[in-house]
Amino acid sequence: MELKKKTKLISKKVFIKTFGCQMNEYDSNRIYQSVSKIGYEKTETFEKANCYIINTCHIRDKAKEKVYHEIGRVKKILI
């Protein structure tokens, strides 16, 4: 009798939040292409994500401030 090892498939979900210019949107798409190669699927809500990526430009002050606000918001929810 052969024993078969059952492996539980863990769903890997990534949520990418992008702030800044069109170049940041392009970079976020490239990030997703990279992580999809290791099994991550995109999700539209961070609550379903195993991985949360914030992509921004540190040159633009408005985008930078939005990132700090987003980190604070997510931190309150996750802790």
C-alpha positions in Angstrom: 0.0 0.0 0.0 1.4 3.3 -1.0 1.1 6.3 1.3 0.2 9.5 -0.3 1.3 12.7 1.4 -1.5 15.3 1.3 -0.4 18.8 1.1 -2.7 21.7 1.9 -2.6 24.3 -0.7 -2.2 27.7 0.9 -3.7 30.6 -1.1 -1.1 33.3 -1.6 -2.8 36.7 -2.2 -1.1 40.0 -2.7 -2.5 43.5 -2.4 -0.6 46.3 -4.0 -1.5 49.9 -3.2 0.1 52.5 -5.5 0.6 56.2 -4.9 2.2 58.7 -7.2 2.6 58.9 -10.9 2.0 56.6 -13.9 5.5 55.2 -13.5 4.5 53.9 -10.1 1.5 52.2 -11.7 3.9 50.6 -14.2 6.2 49.5 -11.4 3.3 48.0 -9.4 2.4 45.9 -12.5 6.0 44.7 -12.7 5.9 43.8 -9.0 2.8 41.8 -9.5 4.3 40.0 -12.6 7.2 39.0 -10.4 5.2 37.7 -7.4 2.8 35.9 -9.7 5.7 33.7 -10.8 6.0 32.4 -7.2 2.3 31.7 -6.9 0.7 35.0 -5.7 -2.7 36.1 -7.0 -3.9 39.7 -6.9 -6.7 40.6 -4.5 -8.6 43.9 -4.5 -8.9 44.0 -0.7 -6.0 44.0 1.7 -8.1 42.0 4.2 -7.7 39.0 2.0 -4.0 39.5 1.4 -1.1 37.5 2.8 1.2 40.2 1.4 0.6 43.9 1.4 2.8 46.1 -0.8 2.8 49.9 -0.8 4.5 51.4 -3.8 5.2 55.1 -4.0 7.5 57.8 -5.1 9.4 59.5 -2.3 10.0 62.5 -4.4 6.5 63.8 -4.3 5.5 64.9 -0.9 1.8 64.3 -1.4 2.4 60.7 -2.3 4.8 60.3 0.7 2.2 61.7 3.1 -0.5 59.3 1.7 1.8 56.4 2.4 2.3 57.4 6.0 -1.4 57.7 6.5 -2.0 54.3 4.8 0.5 52.6 7.1 -1.2 54.1 10.2 -4.6 53.0 9.0 -3.5 49.4 8.2 -1.6 49.2 11.5 -4.7 50.0 13.5 -6.7 47.3 11.7 -4.0 44.5 11.9 -3.0 45.0 15.5 
